[in-house]
C-alpha cells in the first residue's frame, strides 16, 4: 500500500483532512508521491531552513586575507571584535599560572597580530595605499596620526587599484 505524502514539504500524512500537519498546505487527497519525490521535497524544505553557508563570509575571508578593500565601518567593527577577544584572553592569561599563561598568550596573540595586520592592509587598500603603508603605524607618534587617518578617512570612491568599492557591493 502506498502512503500519502504532502506535495509541498514531503511529510507523510497521517490524516486525510486535506491539510498537511507540518506546513498547513492544502493536500490533494489521493495524491501519491514516489519515494524519490518525497526525498527531494524534504531536502528542499531543509535547505530553506538552513542558511546558505557558501554565501556567507567565513572567518578566514573576514580577518585573514589581505586581498580587497575594507570600508571604515567594517574596519572599526572588526577591530572592536579583535580588541574584545584580546581583552578576554588577556584576563584569562592573567589568572593562569606562568606556563599556561605563556601558552594562551602564544596561541592567541599570533592570530590576533596577523588578523590586525590583514585588516590594516585592507583598510589601506580602500584608501588606495599599498599594504606597506601600515609600516608607518609602528613609528612612534607618526603611528597615531596614521592610525587616525586610516580610521577616519573616507575610502576611494568607486573602483581603485585594489578592487571594487566595498560600499557598492551587495551585502
Secondary structure as GFF3:
##gff-version 3
##sequence-region A 1 171
A	DSSP	alpha_helix	35	49	.	.	.	ID=ss1
A	DSSP	three_ten_helix	53	55	.	.	.	ID=ss2
A	DSSP	alpha_helix	59	63	.	.	.	ID=ss3
A	DSSP	alpha_helix	72	95	.	.	.	ID=ss4
A	DSSP	alpha_helix	98	126	.	.	.	ID=ss5
A	DSSP	three_ten_helix	131	138	.	.	.	ID=ss6
A	DSSP	alpha_helix	142	152	.	.	.	ID=ss7
###
